[in-house]
Amino acid sequence: MSERRRRVTQTKTFTDRLIEEAAKFREAAEGLAPGTERELLMKRADQAEKAAQMSDWLTKPNTAPPASLGGLLKANKTSGFPGSRD
């Protein structure tokens, strides 16, 4: 007999959880001396914040992309990915 999947009902939105994660990464990074580990934590914080912005943008109909994602979106249009319109 197969195991049943554990179902979890989230009490916070995905965006809220990403923002909290970014804050935890920033707080951990601030406690470290400059170096590789600190830079990696700051990078993860930035990634979580951008993911929160992107999630927020994708859930709202008829909205323009956030300004912080403008360069990211332009890079994908010219990258030659299948389905892109060059």
Helices and strands as residue ranges (DSSP letters): H 14-30, H 36-59, G 67-69, H 70-77
